[in-house]
């Protein structure tokens, strides 16, 4: 590769790093805006968006803008110097960052496009409802569903997109997961009562409010959209990101144990939910282990869909 080609590749990779760091900083700022308050139901986490430091918010915005420019500019520069693509494994940190960079480019690009251009053109009736709120809440997962399979299109088997979608063995794992889910819900409630902590997290309350609001607004589409986003879109997108791309790459580099552990930790961290950090982490470990022993991403996808569908139906009934 020529010096100009290497420069373009390094520029795009730097942009991907900035986009990933920008998103991680957003998660950290969300966690920083939370406080632990003791109320009638015990200790609870309260969310205060106004408490986010403006300097750090501006820094995050600059990182995202620079990331968008560098990633897009580096890609365009590489396209001007096409080279022969060789068959190789995509389970490298460079490919992982580039895949996440494409997701970040689409995610932040869509946010800027809407806020600068489209916001004034979209009727208020389209945005001020539970369905629109549910779709905006899973924008990252929607883009992951579109981007990740395209980026790994020549090596889909490496990220687990292979084998049958559903087998009797997977059905057995689903049954085992139901027992785990039941035990985990009881354990979380008992632990919360013992520690005097309110286990109703702000995130779960927001999801419940969207589902309840969709029922009150009426219409089968408004009721279906929040359920579809929570129980289908979010699980598929998150499994492609955390088990398909992230865990597969970490496993190829460091081994299965570290791959499962780190992907589960980041999976829980990204949810930015201190109350449910441990339950989400344990579920992430289970999903990672199931993916490891079955060799197909469809197994944790089914379990993740089942988990979110269970929670959503409990909110609706």
N, C-alpha and C positions, 0 to 999 in steps of 0.2 A: 504494500500500500504506500502511496506517495505521502510526503510530509503534509500536504494540504488535506489529504484524506484522513490522516491520523488526527490532524487538528480539528477537523469537522466532527470526527467521532468523539474526541475528548470534550468538545463543546456541547454536543448533545448529551453526553453522559453527565457532565456538570449540571446541565439544566434539569436532568432527571433527579439528581441528588437534591437540588434546591426545591423542586416540587414536592418530593417526599418529605424533606425537612419542614417545608411550609405547612404541610398537612399535619405532621406530628406536633408542630408548635401550636396549631389550632387545638389539638387534643389537650396539650399541656395547659393552655390558657383556659380551656373549659374546666379542667380539674382545679386550676388555681382559683377559679371563681366560685368554688363550692366551699361551704362552711358546715361544720358539725354543730347542730343546735339540739338542745335537750327540750323536748316537749312532753305533752301528756302521754303520748305513745312510746316515749323513750327517746334515745338519740336518733336524729334523722339528719340527712344531708339536704341542705337547701342551696339552690342555684341562684347566683347573683350576677347576671351578665354585666351590669354596670361596674363591677369590681375588676374587670379585665384591664390591666395596665395599658394605656394608650401607646406608650413607646414600643412595647413588645408587639402590640397589634400592628403598628405601622411597620415594624421590622419584618413581621410575617408577611405582610402585603408586599413589601419590597422583594422578599425572597421568592414569592410566587411570581411576581412580574418578571424578575430576572430569569427565573426558571423557564417561564413560558417563552421568552425571547431566545434564550440560549438553546433550549431544546428544539424549538421550531427552526431556528437559524441553522443549527448544526445538522438537522435532518435535511433541510433544503440544500445545504452545501454538499452533503454526501450524495444526494440525488443527482447533482451536476457531474459527479465523477463515479458513474456506475462501475461496479467490479463484479467478477464472477463469484457467485455464492456457492460455497462448499458445504457438503453435508457434515453436520457436526451436532453435538449435544447442545441443547438450549438451557441446560441446567447449570448456568454460571451466574455469578453475581452481576456481571455486566448485563446479561439478558434480563435478569430479574429487575434491575434498576430501570432498564429501558422499557420493559413491559409496564412497570408501575409509573414510569414517566409518561407513557402514552395515556394511561388512565388519568393521571394528574393533569395533562394537557387538555384532555376532553372535559374533565370535571371543572377545573378553574376557568377554562375558556368558556364553558357554558354559563357559569356564574357571572362572568364579566359581560358576556354578550346579553344576557337577560337584564342585568342591572343597568347597563348603559344604553341598550338599543330597544329591547323587546318589552321592558316593563310597562312603558306607557302605551304600548300597542295592544296588550292583552286585556280583554274585558275583565272587570273586577269579579263578575259572576264566575269566571273560569278559575280564579285564584283563591277566592274567599270561600273555600269549601273543604271538607275533610279529604276528598279524593285528591285534590291538588296538593294538599299538605302531605299526604301519604307518599305521593310520587316524588315530591321534592326531597323528602327524607331519605329516599333510597336512590338518589341520583348517582352516587358513587357506585353502588352495586349494579345499577342498570348499565353503566358504562363499562364496568368490569366484565359483565356478560358479553358485551359487544367486542371489547378490545382483547381480552386475554386469549380467547380461542383463535382470533385472527393472528395475533403475534406468534403464538405457538402452533400455527396451522400445520407446519411441516413436522412437528414432533408432539402431536396431541397425546400420544401414549405416555410420554414422559411426565405429563402433568395429570395423569390418571383418567383421561377421557378415552377409555377403551373398555372392552368387555360388554356384557349385557347390562342393560339399565337396571334390571331387577331380577334376582334369583331367589331360590328358596333359602340359601345361606344368608342373603341380605334380610329376608323376612324374619329369620331367626334372630338376627342382630336387632331388628326393629322391636321384636318382643322383649329382648333383654334390655333394650334402651327404655322401653316403657316402665319396666321395673325400676331401673336406675332413676328415671325422671320422677317417679312417685316417691322413691326413697329420698332423693335430693330435695324435693319440695318440703317433705316432712322435716328433714335435717336442717334446712335453712330456716324454717319457721321456729323450730326448737332452739337453734343456736341464737337466733335473733331475740327470742324471749329470754334466754339465759343471760345474754349480754345487754339486755334492755336496749336493743337497736331496732328501729323501724325498718323492716326489710322491703317496704314499698318504695323503690327507687324512683327518682324523678323521670328517668327515661321510660320505665315501665308505665308510669302514670300518664305520660304524654301519649304513648301508644294506645293505652286504654281509652284515653279521652278521644283520640281520633276514631277509634272503632265505635264508641258510643255515639259520637257526633254524627257519624255516617248513618247510623240507624235513625237518629232523630230527624236528620234532613230528608230522609226518605229516598226512594228510588233504588232499584237493585244494583245499578252501576256504582252509585256512591257507597253502597254497602260492600260491594265486591272489591272495589279498588284498594281500600286499606287492608282488607284480608289478603288480597293477592300480593300486595307489596310486602307485607309482614311475613306471610307464610310461604311465599314462593320466590319472589325476586330477591329479597334480602338474603335468604339462605344460599341460593345458587351463586349469587355474586360474591358473597363472603367465602364460600368454599373454593371458588376459582382463585381468589386472591390468596387466602391463608393456607389452605391445604394443597391446592393444585400448583400454584406458582411458588409460594414461599416455602412450605414444608418440603416440597420435592427438591428445591435448590439446596436448602440447608441440609437435608438428608444426604444428597450427593456429595456435599463438601465435608460435613462433620459427622455423619452417621445418623441412624434412625432415632436414637434417644434424644440427642440434642435437637434434631429437626422437629420432632413432635413437641418437645418442651418449649422451645423458643417460639414456634408458630402459635402454640396455645397461649403463651404469655402475651405476645403481641396482639393476638385475637381479642383477648380480654382487655388489654390496655386501650386499644382503639375504641372500644365501646364507651370509655370514659365514665364508668359507673362504679364508684367506690363500694357501694353497698353490695353489688352483685359481682364484684371482681373475682372472688374465689369460686362461686358457682359457675360463672362463664369460663374461667380458666380450667376447671375440672371437666366441663363439657367439651372444651377445646382439646384437652388431652384425650378424651374418649373418641372424639371425631378423628383425631390424628392417628390414634391406635387402630381404629377400624379401617381407615384408609391404608395404613401400612400393611395390615394382615390380608386385606382383600385385594389390594393392588389396583383398585378402581375408585375414582372420585365419586361415582354414583352412590356408593354406600353412605359416606358422610353427608352427601346432599340429601338423601332420603331421610336420614336421621335428623338433620337440621330442619328440614321442612316439617317433619313430624313434631319436633320440639316447639317451633314457632306457631304451628297450627293449633297445637294443644293449648298454648297460652292464649292465643287469639280467641278460640272458641269459648274458653273460660270467661273472657272479658265480655263476649257477646251474649252468653246465656245467663 
